[in-house]
Amino acid sequence: MKTNAARRELHRCTECGGQMVWEERTSFVAYSRHRREYQNTGWWCTKCGEGILEGAELEKGFAAAAELRAEVDGVLKPAEVIAIRKKLGLTPAVAARALGGGVKAFYKYESGTTPPSVPMSNLLRLLDHDPARLAELPTFSAKRIRSQRKA
């Protein structure tokens, strides 16, 4: 593994040509006059402050933005959508068919790339408190869901 000193010699900032160092820094995301700070590790320019993030460190920013947006808009966070769906015993595809919104949309709710709407959040909250009510939905029936799970 390369030391931090060796890394400095190898990386130059593409924006200004300054030296880049591998370190943890505080970053932030903003949404609708709200701000959230989070920590991430990456390459940071000592001259202009430009950063390069990869993989899991890049995902931290997306997750922080999704959570902030969910809080501000009053909708469920991705982890809450996943927990409720699992409590209901549904796959993302079956949940999307039973509750609406589409399969791609449901995957986006869970990944944090798109927040669920207020009505979808409210429906999931209601089902979280009373999962038996799922059977009352016209788009949900045990026979229909069994056939969709096999597909």
N, CA, C and O of each residue as an XYZ file, in Angstrom:
604
protein
N       0.840     -1.187      0.000
C       0.000      0.000      0.000
C       0.883      1.249      0.000
O       1.867      1.316      0.737
N       0.542      2.203     -0.801
C       1.344      3.414     -0.916
C       1.085      4.338      0.262
O      -0.031      4.431      0.774
N       2.150      5.020      0.677
C       1.995      5.987      1.759
C       1.377      7.258      1.210
O       1.340      7.464     -0.003
N       0.893      8.110      2.101
C       0.298      9.381      1.691
C       1.325     10.236      0.954
O       0.978     10.933      0.001
N       2.596     10.190      1.389
C       3.645     10.974      0.723
C       3.842     10.500     -0.706
O       4.018     11.317     -1.609
N       3.815      9.195     -0.923
C       3.971      8.660     -2.279
C       2.770      9.034     -3.134
O       2.912      9.305     -4.326
N       1.614      9.049     -2.539
C       0.412      9.423     -3.291
C       0.486     10.875     -3.764
O       0.051     11.178     -4.875
N       1.027     11.771     -2.948
C       1.136     13.184     -3.317
C       1.945     13.364     -4.590
O       1.610     14.199     -5.430
N       2.998     12.593     -4.734
C       3.853     12.712     -5.905
C       3.149     12.236     -7.165
O       3.479     12.683     -8.264
N       2.195     11.344     -7.024
C       1.568     10.723     -8.177
C       0.344     11.461     -8.706
O      -0.041     11.253     -9.857
N      -0.276     12.312     -7.901
C      -1.534     12.912     -8.307
C      -1.467     14.441     -8.361
O      -1.057     15.105     -7.409
N      -1.874     14.954     -9.484
C      -2.003     16.396     -9.691
C      -3.456     16.700    -10.000
O      -4.146     15.904    -10.637
N      -3.907     17.834     -9.556
C      -5.285     18.270     -9.787
C      -5.480     18.583    -11.272
O      -4.673     19.287    -11.878
N      -6.538     18.063    -11.836
C      -6.836     18.323    -13.250
C      -7.385     19.730    -13.459
O      -7.396     20.227    -14.585
N      -7.837     20.371    -12.397
C      -8.385     21.724    -12.505
C      -7.300     22.797    -12.470
O      -7.298     23.725    -13.279
N      -6.362     22.653    -11.503
C      -5.382     23.732    -11.308
C      -3.928     23.267    -11.350
O      -3.012     24.090    -11.362
N      -3.713     21.946    -11.371
C      -2.347     21.430    -11.380
C      -1.736     21.271    -10.003
O      -0.600     20.810     -9.885
N      -2.464     21.642     -8.953
C      -1.956     21.520     -7.586
C      -1.814     20.070     -7.153
O      -2.308     19.157     -7.816
N      -1.132     19.871     -6.031
C      -0.967     18.525     -5.493
C      -2.266     18.048     -4.854
O      -3.012     18.820     -4.251
N      -2.507     16.756     -5.007
C      -3.690     16.164     -4.381
C      -3.231     15.225     -3.275
O      -2.236     14.514     -3.413
N      -3.970     15.240     -2.187
C      -3.678     14.357     -1.055
C      -4.893     13.485     -0.775
O      -6.035     13.879     -1.012
N      -4.618     12.302     -0.270
C      -5.661     11.351      0.107
C      -5.982     11.574      1.570
O      -5.145     11.311      2.434
N      -7.199     12.062      1.867
C      -7.564     12.325      3.255
C      -9.074     12.393      3.421
O      -9.828     12.466      2.451
N      -9.490     12.366      4.686
C     -10.908     12.512      5.015
C     -11.222     13.995      5.187
O     -10.465     14.744      5.806
N     -12.359     14.395      4.622
C     -12.798     15.785      4.759
C     -14.302     15.825      4.994
O     -15.017     14.848      4.771
N     -14.750     16.966      5.444
C     -16.179     17.199      5.611
C     -16.718     17.786      4.316
O     -16.201     18.783      3.812
N     -17.745     17.170      3.789
C     -18.429     17.677      2.606
C     -19.863     18.007      3.007
O     -20.280     17.727      4.131
N     -20.607     18.598      2.092
C     -21.996     18.886      2.409
C     -22.853     18.809      1.157
O     -22.377     18.951      0.031
N     -24.136     18.577      1.400
C     -25.152     18.639      0.350
C     -26.182     19.657      0.803
O     -26.378     19.871      1.999
N     -26.832     20.277     -0.155
C     -27.846     21.275      0.165
C     -29.108     20.986     -0.639
O     -29.059     20.509     -1.772
N     -30.237     21.293     -0.010
C     -31.528     21.120     -0.670
C     -32.524     22.075     -0.032
O     -32.728     22.040      1.181
N     -33.134     22.912     -0.823
C     -34.204     23.801     -0.378
C     -33.855     24.543      0.922
O     -34.589     24.480      1.909
N     -32.737     25.233      0.894
C     -32.246     26.032      2.025
C     -31.809     25.220      3.244
O     -31.589     25.784      4.315
N     -31.686     23.921      3.092
C     -31.214     23.051      4.173
C     -29.865     22.478      3.759
O     -29.566     22.343      2.572
N     -29.070     22.150      4.745
C     -27.721     21.674      4.470
C     -27.406     20.500      5.383
O     -27.817     20.481      6.544
N     -26.685     19.532      4.865
C     -26.268     18.377      5.655
C     -24.790     18.126      5.412
O     -24.348     18.079      4.264
N     -24.028     17.965      6.476
C     -22.615     17.647      6.379
C     -22.412     16.143      6.529
O     -23.191     15.464      7.198
N     -21.362     15.634      5.901
C     -20.995     14.228      6.022
C     -19.498     14.106      5.767
O     -18.894     14.992      5.162
N     -18.909     13.028      6.220
C     -17.474     12.782      6.058
C     -17.234     11.843      4.892
O     -17.959     10.865      4.706
N     -16.207     12.148      4.105
C     -15.801     11.213      3.068
C     -14.298     11.325      2.834
O     -13.667     12.338      3.135
N     -13.757     10.247      2.288
C     -12.333     10.156      2.020
C     -12.116     10.129      0.519
O     -12.822      9.429     -0.207
N     -11.150     10.884      0.064
C     -10.857     10.914     -1.361
C      -9.615     11.726     -1.633
O      -8.869     12.066     -0.714
N      -9.393     12.036     -2.898
C      -8.283     12.873     -3.320
C      -8.730     14.325     -3.264
O      -9.749     14.686     -3.853
N      -7.966     15.166     -2.553
C      -8.309     16.576     -2.394
C      -7.129     17.438     -2.806
O      -5.991     17.177     -2.414
N      -7.402     18.460     -3.593
C      -6.359     19.370     -4.045
C      -5.993     20.342     -2.923
O      -6.867     20.969     -2.325
N      -4.714     20.458     -2.648
C      -4.252     21.361     -1.593
C      -4.284     22.817     -2.043
O      -4.166     23.726     -1.222
N      -4.444     23.038     -3.339
C      -4.434     24.412     -3.866
C      -5.853     24.970     -4.046
O      -6.167     26.048     -3.541
N      -6.708     24.230     -4.768
C      -8.045     24.767     -5.081
C      -9.178     24.069     -4.333
O     -10.314     24.544     -4.360
N      -8.888     22.941     -3.660
C      -9.916     22.240     -2.891
C     -10.753     21.256     -3.683
O     -11.640     20.616     -3.118
N     -10.498     21.118     -4.973
C     -11.233     20.164     -5.811
C     -11.053     18.762     -5.241
O      -9.978     18.424     -4.746
N     -12.103     17.946     -5.308
C     -12.035     16.592     -4.785
C     -12.401     15.558     -5.819
O     -13.184     15.821     -6.731
N     -11.827     14.376     -5.670
C     -12.159     13.234     -6.516
C     -12.549     12.101     -5.582
O     -11.762     11.672     -4.739
N     -13.779     11.622     -5.746
C     -14.303     10.550     -4.910
C     -14.670      9.372     -5.783
O     -15.044      9.542     -6.943
N     -14.565      8.171     -5.225
C     -14.891      6.958     -5.964
C     -15.737      6.022     -5.115
O     -15.725      6.094     -3.886
N     -16.468      5.144     -5.786
C     -17.173      4.042     -5.155
C     -18.017      4.421     -3.963
O     -18.876      5.300     -4.036
N     -17.753      3.732     -2.850
C     -18.549      3.914     -1.634
C     -18.483      5.346     -1.124
O     -19.459      5.852     -0.571
N     -17.339      6.003     -1.306
C     -17.214      7.387     -0.847
C     -18.104      8.316     -1.661
O     -18.655      9.277     -1.126
N     -18.243      8.038     -2.928
C     -19.136      8.818     -3.785
C     -20.591      8.563     -3.402
O     -21.414      9.479     -3.398
N     -20.893      7.313     -3.083
C     -22.247      6.940     -2.677
C     -22.680      7.649     -1.392
O     -23.868      7.914     -1.208
N     -21.740      7.956     -0.511
C     -22.075      8.667      0.729
C     -22.765      9.998      0.436
O     -23.705     10.386      1.129
N     -22.294     10.682     -0.584
C     -22.896     11.961     -0.960
C     -24.305     11.788     -1.479
O     -25.197     12.565     -1.138
N     -24.516     10.762     -2.312
C     -25.853     10.490     -2.837
C     -26.805     10.128     -1.703
O     -27.953     10.571     -1.683
N     -26.321      9.316     -0.755
C     -27.160      8.912      0.373
C     -27.494     10.116      1.265
O     -28.633     10.255      1.711
N     -26.525     10.970      1.523
C     -26.772     12.162      2.344
C     -27.799     13.070      1.673
O     -28.673     13.623      2.341
N     -27.694     13.223      0.357
C     -28.646     14.062     -0.384
C     -30.044     13.460     -0.345
O     -31.020     14.188     -0.166
N     -30.160     12.147     -0.510
C     -31.466     11.491     -0.495
C     -32.128     11.618      0.869
O     -33.328     11.877      0.958
N     -31.353     11.439      1.927
C     -31.912     11.541      3.279
C     -32.340     12.970      3.594
O     -33.398     13.183      4.188
N     -31.536     13.940      3.206
C     -31.898     15.337      3.446
C     -33.174     15.692      2.695
O     -34.077     16.318      3.250
N     -33.241     15.293      1.440
C     -34.419     15.580      0.621
C     -35.668     14.935      1.214
O     -36.736     15.547      1.238
N     -35.533     13.702      1.691
C     -36.669     13.010      2.301
C     -37.144     13.736      3.554
O     -38.347     13.887      3.764
N     -36.220     14.181      4.378
C     -36.591     14.904      5.600
C     -37.296     16.218      5.281
O     -38.327     16.539      5.873
N     -36.737     16.970      4.346
C     -37.314     18.274      3.998
C     -38.698     18.118      3.379
O     -39.610     18.879      3.702
N     -38.861     17.136      2.492
C     -40.129     16.937      1.790
C     -41.140     16.112      2.590
O     -42.299     16.003      2.190
N     -40.714     15.533      3.712
C     -41.625     14.744      4.545
C     -41.973     13.391      3.968
O     -43.059     12.865      4.212
N     -41.050     12.821      3.198
C     -41.286     11.500      2.621
C     -40.351     10.492      3.266
O     -39.441     10.860      4.009
N     -40.580      9.227      2.976
C     -39.767      8.169      3.565
C     -38.353      8.178      3.009
O     -38.127      8.509      1.845
N     -37.404      7.807      3.863
C     -36.014      7.634      3.444
C     -35.884      6.264      2.784
O     -36.716      5.385      3.009
N     -34.847      6.079      1.973
C     -34.678      4.780      1.304
C     -34.696      3.589      2.261
O     -35.336      2.578      1.972
N     -34.010      3.695      3.385
C     -33.970      2.580      4.344
C     -35.356      2.285      4.914
O     -35.672      1.132      5.207
N     -36.178      3.312      5.072
C     -37.537      3.113      5.588
C     -38.402      2.395      4.556
O     -39.197      1.524      4.908
N     -38.249      2.757      3.285
C     -39.002      2.080      2.217
C     -38.638      0.597      2.196
O     -39.514     -0.263      2.106
N     -37.354      0.310      2.278
C     -36.891     -1.085      2.268
C     -37.444     -1.842      3.469
O     -37.932     -2.963      3.322
N     -37.373     -1.246      4.648
C     -37.840     -1.921      5.866
C     -39.331     -2.231      5.801
O     -39.758     -3.317      6.191
N     -40.113     -1.292      5.315
C     -41.563     -1.517      5.226
C     -41.866     -2.590      4.192
O     -42.688     -3.473      4.436
N     -41.205     -2.519      3.032
C     -41.434     -3.523      1.986
C     -41.113     -4.919      2.513
O     -41.865     -5.865      2.279
N     -39.994     -5.042      3.223
C     -39.612     -6.348      3.776
C     -40.605     -6.802      4.840
O     -40.931     -7.986      4.915
N     -41.088     -5.878      5.658
C     -42.090     -6.203      6.678
C     -43.354     -6.763      6.018
O     -44.011     -7.651      6.562
N     -43.679     -6.230      4.841
C     -44.853     -6.703      4.101
C     -44.584     -8.010      3.361
O     -45.511     -8.626      2.835
N     -43.326     -8.436      3.315
C     -42.959     -9.687      2.659
C     -42.990     -9.611      1.141
O     -43.287    -10.601      0.473
N     -42.685     -8.437      0.595
C     -42.749     -8.235     -0.850
C     -41.366     -7.974     -1.429
O     -40.499     -7.402     -0.769
N     -41.173     -8.400     -2.669
C     -39.987     -8.011     -3.413
C     -40.237     -6.603     -3.942
O     -41.385     -6.158     -3.954
N     -39.203     -5.888     -4.378
C     -39.446     -4.556     -4.961
C     -40.397     -4.603     -6.153
O     -41.250     -3.728     -6.303
N     -40.255     -5.618     -6.999
C     -41.111     -5.723     -8.184
C     -42.570     -5.965     -7.802
O     -43.471     -5.357     -8.380
N     -42.805     -6.836     -6.846
C     -44.175     -7.132     -6.412
C     -44.768     -5.926     -5.683
O     -45.943     -5.606     -5.866
N     -43.966     -5.262     -4.864
C     -44.444     -4.065     -4.169
C     -44.872     -3.003     -5.171
O     -45.901     -2.351     -4.996
N     -44.082     -2.834     -6.214
C     -44.406     -1.832     -7.236
C     -45.719     -2.174     -7.937
O     -46.540     -1.294     -8.194
N     -45.913     -3.451     -8.244
C     -47.164     -3.854     -8.912
C     -48.370     -3.708     -7.983
O     -49.448     -3.300     -8.415
N     -48.183     -4.038     -6.721
C     -49.291     -3.984     -5.765
C     -49.635     -2.558     -5.347
O     -50.806     -2.231     -5.156
N     -48.612     -1.706     -5.205
C     -48.833     -0.361     -4.673
C     -48.850      0.725     -5.739
O     -49.319      1.834     -5.488
N     -48.343      0.414     -6.923
C     -48.284      1.396     -8.000
C     -46.930      2.073     -8.059
O     -46.060      1.841     -7.220
N     -46.775      2.904     -9.053
C     -45.518      3.639     -9.198
C     -44.568      3.041    -10.200
O     -43.721      3.753    -10.738
N     -44.677      1.761    -10.468
C     -43.803      1.119    -11.430
C     -42.582      0.492    -10.791
O     -42.103      0.943     -9.751
N     -42.089     -0.550    -11.427
C     -40.958     -1.306    -10.896
C     -39.699     -0.440    -10.826
O     -39.006     -0.443     -9.809
N     -39.401      0.290    -11.884
C     -38.204      1.146    -11.878
C     -38.297      2.208    -10.796
O     -37.309      2.506    -10.124
N     -39.472      2.775    -10.629
C     -39.637      3.809     -9.603
C     -39.373      3.237     -8.212
O     -38.733      3.889     -7.388
N     -39.855      2.038     -7.949
C     -39.669      1.458     -6.620
C     -38.196      1.192     -6.336
O     -37.723      1.406     -5.220
N     -37.480      0.728     -7.343
C     -36.042      0.535     -7.163
C     -35.351      1.876     -6.898
O     -34.399      1.938     -6.121
N     -35.824      2.943     -7.535
C     -35.241      4.270     -7.311
C     -35.541      4.776     -5.904
O     -34.705      5.446     -5.299
N     -36.732      4.463     -5.374
C     -37.056      4.855     -3.995
C     -36.054      4.208     -3.035
O     -35.558      4.848     -2.108
N     -35.770      2.932     -3.279
C     -34.912      2.180     -2.370
C     -33.436      2.536     -2.518
O     -32.673      2.440     -1.556
N     -33.038      2.941     -3.701
C     -31.634      3.313     -3.899
C     -31.374      4.758     -3.505
O     -30.224      5.157     -3.323
N     -32.443      5.548     -3.371
C     -32.287      6.946     -2.997
C     -32.114      7.889     -4.169
O     -31.904      9.086     -3.971
N     -32.200      7.370     -5.399
C     -32.036      8.256     -6.548
C     -33.278      9.094     -6.813
O     -33.187     10.172     -7.400
N     -34.442      8.603     -6.380
C     -35.694      9.352     -6.493
C     -36.489      9.138     -5.209
O     -36.710      7.994     -4.811
N     -36.917     10.200     -4.562
C     -37.712     10.007     -3.344
C     -39.136      9.577     -3.706
O     -39.655      9.960     -4.755
N     -39.759      8.787     -2.842
C     -41.157      8.442     -3.102
C     -42.021      9.693     -2.957
O     -41.654     10.635     -2.255
N     -43.140      9.689     -3.610
C     -44.068     10.816     -3.486
C     -44.666     10.832     -2.080
O     -44.555      9.859     -1.334
N     -45.290     11.935     -1.738
C     -45.970     12.020     -0.438
C     -47.074     10.965     -0.360
O     -47.168     10.281      0.659
N     -47.929     10.796     -1.404
C     -48.951      9.748     -1.318
C     -48.372      8.337     -1.160
O     -48.904      7.535     -0.393
N     -47.281      8.026     -1.883
C     -46.667      6.702     -1.742
C     -46.092      6.536     -0.340
O     -46.225      5.468      0.258
N     -45.458      7.577      0.190
C     -44.932      7.518      1.553
C     -46.053      7.291      2.557
O     -45.917      6.495      3.486
N     -47.158      7.996      2.364
C     -48.296      7.837      3.277
C     -48.880      6.428      3.197
O     -49.215      5.837      4.223
N     -49.003      5.889      1.982
C     -49.515      4.525      1.822
C     -48.593      3.531      2.528
O     -49.068      2.647      3.240
N     -47.305      3.666      2.339
C     -46.359      2.756      2.989
C     -46.406      2.899      4.511
O     -46.304      1.903      5.227
N     -46.556      4.109      5.005
C     -46.663      4.314      6.456
C     -47.910      3.625      7.016
O     -47.856      2.983      8.065
N     -49.032      3.764      6.305
C     -50.268      3.121      6.750
C     -50.124      1.603      6.760
O     -50.547      0.942      7.708
N     -49.523      1.049      5.700
C     -49.327     -0.399      5.633
C     -48.320     -0.874      6.680
O     -48.418     -2.001      7.166
N     -47.367     -0.033      7.026
C     -46.402     -0.372      8.064
C     -47.118     -0.554      9.407
O     -46.769     -1.441     10.186
N     -48.111      0.281      9.668
C     -48.861      0.193     10.930
C     -49.905     -0.923     10.921
O     -50.266     -1.443     11.977
N     -50.389     -1.293      9.735
C     -51.412     -2.335      9.631
C     -51.205     -3.134      8.342
O     -51.924     -2.924      7.365
N     -50.221     -4.055      8.332
C     -49.901     -4.815      7.124
C     -51.059     -5.627      6.552
O     -51.074     -5.919      5.356
N     -52.023     -5.993      7.382
C     -53.163     -6.779      6.907
C     -53.983     -6.026      5.870
O     -54.684     -6.643      5.069
N     -53.902     -4.698      5.877
C     -54.676     -3.878      4.937
C     -54.189     -4.036      3.497
O     -54.887     -3.642      2.562
N     -53.009     -4.604      3.312
C     -52.490     -4.843      1.966
C     -53.459     -5.693      1.156
O     -53.626     -5.472     -0.044
N     -54.098     -6.666      1.803
C     -55.033     -7.553      1.117
C     -56.272     -6.820      0.608
O     -56.974     -7.340     -0.259
N     -56.556     -5.628      1.126
C     -57.722     -4.856      0.689
C     -57.489     -4.117     -0.630
O     -58.444     -3.676     -1.269
N     -56.246     -3.982     -1.033
C     -55.955     -3.254     -2.266
C     -56.411     -4.056     -3.479
O     -56.148     -5.255     -3.560
N     -57.097     -3.403     -4.430
C     -57.577     -4.134     -5.608
C     -56.436     -4.693     -6.459
O     -56.630     -5.669     -7.184
N     -55.261     -4.091     -6.380
C     -54.130     -4.571     -7.172
C     -53.385     -5.703     -6.484
O     -52.420     -6.235     -7.032
N     -53.826     -6.077     -5.286
C     -53.142     -7.122     -4.530
C     -54.100     -8.265     -4.262
O     -55.180     -8.066     -3.705
N     -53.709     -9.434     -4.651
C     -54.409    -10.651     -4.253
C     -53.360    -11.732     -4.121
O     -52.357    -11.717     -4.835
N     -53.578    -12.666     -3.223
C     -52.579    -13.706     -2.976
C     -52.265    -14.471     -4.257
O     -51.102    -14.759     -4.536
N     -53.302    -14.806     -5.043
C     -53.100    -15.564     -6.279
C     -52.268    -14.763     -7.281
O     -51.337    -15.291     -7.888
N     -52.614    -13.483     -7.446
C     -51.912    -12.636     -8.403
C     -50.448    -12.442     -7.997
O     -49.550    -12.506     -8.836
N     -50.220    -12.208     -6.711
C     -48.866    -11.979     -6.232
C     -48.036    -13.252     -6.336
O     -46.855    -13.182     -6.678
N     -48.628    -14.426     -6.048
C     -47.887    -15.680     -6.190
C     -47.423    -15.863     -7.622
O     -46.287    -16.275     -7.855
N     -48.286    -15.562     -8.587
C     -47.901    -15.714     -9.985
C     -46.823    -14.703    -10.371
O     -45.976    -15.009    -11.210
N     -46.833    -13.505     -9.779
C     -45.816    -12.495    -10.087
C     -44.473    -12.855     -9.438
O     -43.414    -12.552     -9.987
N     -44.525    -13.489     -8.290
C     -43.271    -13.884     -7.620
C     -42.550    -14.963     -8.433
O     -41.320    -15.001     -8.459
N     -43.309    -15.835     -9.095
C     -42.705    -16.892     -9.908
C     -42.104    -16.331    -11.189
O     -41.145    -16.886    -11.725
N     -42.664    -15.238    -11.676
C     -42.205    -14.668    -12.964
C     -40.855    -14.009    -12.841
O     -40.332    -13.486    -13.825
